[in-house]
């Protein structure tokens, strides 16, 4: 697994462990280097997190964000 993948996994783990909120998660993903295998879905992920932030109740945002994070992890392992 490449360096980009490791850094992305670290960002995801920090979000899942509540080290930062959904807005910070989105911001960090936006500036992260995605591995070339999933680079093409980066903008869709950012857009989905944006949609969650502005259309879901704040109390539910973490749960929706975790689902996105888990999909990214699954894509990295595929």
C-alpha positions, 0 to 999 in steps of 0.5 A: 500500500502506497504512501497516499493510501496510508495518509488517507487511512490515517485521516479516516481513522482520525475521523472515525475516532472523533478526532475531528468533525465532518467539516474537518474530514471533508477539508482534509480529504479535499487537500489529500493526495488520493491514490491513482486507483481511486483518484477519479472518485475523489470529487464525488466523495467531497461532494457527498460529504458536502451534501451530508453537511448541508442536508442532514441533521447535525446529530446524524452527520457523523454516522453518514460520514462514517459510511463514506469513510468505510466505502473509501477504506473498502475501495483502498483494499479492493 
